[in-house]
Amino acid sequence: MRHEILIVDDQKGVRRLLEELFKKDDWIVHTASDGLEAIAKIDSITPHIILMDMKMPNMNGLEASQKILENHPELTIVMMTAYGEMDVIKKALDAGVKRCITKPFDIMNLRQVVQQMVSAEQVQ
C-alpha cells in the first residue's frame, strides 16, 4: 500500500521540494497553498500524514489544524514553523498536532521523522 501525504505551505518552492522528496519514496502527494485549501482537500482525500506550515495567508496552520482535527481526530499532523515561539508550539500540540519541526529543516531528517510517524501509526 502506498502512503499518502498532504503538504500545506504557501511557498511554492517548499511544496515542490517536499513533493519531489516524497514522490521519490513512492508516496502519493497532495499539496495545498493555505489552510483553507487544505481543509477543502481533506474532504476528498485521506492522507496518512499532513505537513502543515504555520504561517500562511487566509488561514494559518494552527487554525487549519484545529478545524481538520475537529472532524478527523485520527489524522497525523506535523507543524512546520519558522518560529521558535514556545506558545505557538504549545497551542499546536494542545490542538492535537503530533509534532512540530522548526524551519529551516534538514529535508532528510524531515523525511525520516515522517516515515517513523507513519510506521508508528500503522502499529497502533
KADA-V981178 format. One record per residue. N is the residue number from 1. RES is the residue in one letter. SS is DSSP state (hx for helix, st for strand, lp for the rest). OMEGA is omega in whole degrees, 0 to 359 (* if undefined). NEAR is the number of other ideal C-beta (glycine too) atoms within 12 Angstrom. Layout:
BEGIN
n;res;ss;omega;near
N;RES;SS;OMEGA;NEAR
N;RES;SS;OMEGA;NEAR
END
This chain:
BEGIN
n;res;ss;omega;near
1;M;lp;178;9
2;R;lp;177;14
3;H;lp;176;26
4;E;st;179;29
5;I;st;173;40
6;L;st;180;45
7;I;st;183;43
8;V;st;180;46
9;D;lp;181;38
10;D;lp;179;29
11;Q;lp;183;22
12;K;hx;181;16
13;G;hx;179;14
14;V;hx;178;28
15;R;hx;183;31
16;R;hx;179;17
17;L;hx;181;26
18;L;hx;177;39
19;E;hx;179;26
20;E;hx;181;18
21;L;hx;183;27
22;F;hx;176;32
23;K;hx;177;22
24;K;hx;178;14
25;D;lp;176;23
26;D;lp;174;14
27;W;lp;168;28
28;I;st;188;21
29;V;st;173;32
30;H;st;179;30
31;T;st;175;35
32;A;st;184;36
33;S;lp;175;27
34;D;lp;183;28
35;G;hx;180;34
36;L;hx;179;22
37;E;hx;179;29
38;A;hx;180;42
39;I;hx;179;30
40;A;hx;182;21
41;K;hx;183;29
42;I;hx;178;30
43;D;lp;183;14
44;S;lp;179;14
45;I;lp;176;25
46;T;lp;182;21
47;P;lp;175;36
48;H;lp;182;31
49;I;st;178;40
50;I;st;171;45
51;L;st;188;50
52;M;st;174;53
53;D;st;181;43
54;M;lp;187;37
55;K;lp;180;27
56;M;lp;175;30
57;P;lp;177;17
58;N;lp;177;19
59;M;lp;183;27
60;N;lp;185;31
61;G;hx;179;46
62;L;hx;179;35
63;E;hx;180;29
64;A;hx;180;43
65;S;hx;180;44
66;Q;hx;181;28
67;K;hx;180;27
68;I;hx;183;38
69;L;hx;175;29
70;E;hx;183;16
71;N;hx;183;16
72;H;lp;184;24
73;P;lp;181;16
74;E;lp;183;19
75;L;lp;178;36
76;T;lp;179;35
77;I;st;172;43
78;V;st;181;45
79;M;st;175;47
80;M;st;183;41
81;T;st;176;34
82;A;lp;181;24
83;Y;lp;172;23
84;G;lp;185;14
85;E;lp;183;17
86;M;hx;182;14
87;D;hx;178;15
88;V;hx;179;26
89;I;hx;179;25
90;K;hx;179;16
91;K;hx;180;23
92;A;hx;180;34
93;L;hx;177;22
94;D;hx;180;17
95;A;hx;179;28
96;G;lp;174;26
97;V;lp;186;35
98;K;lp;185;30
99;R;st;175;30
100;C;st;179;35
101;I;st;183;33
102;T;st;174;24
103;K;lp;355;26
104;P;lp;182;15
105;F;lp;174;27
106;D;lp;186;13
107;I;hx;179;24
108;M;hx;176;15
109;N;hx;178;17
110;L;hx;179;31
111;R;hx;180;28
112;Q;hx;178;18
113;V;hx;180;26
114;V;hx;180;38
115;Q;hx;181;24
116;Q;hx;182;19
117;M;hx;179;29
118;V;hx;178;31
119;S;hx;180;16
120;A;hx;179;16
121;E;hx;181;21
122;Q;hx;180;14
123;V;hx;184;8
124;Q;lp;*;10
END
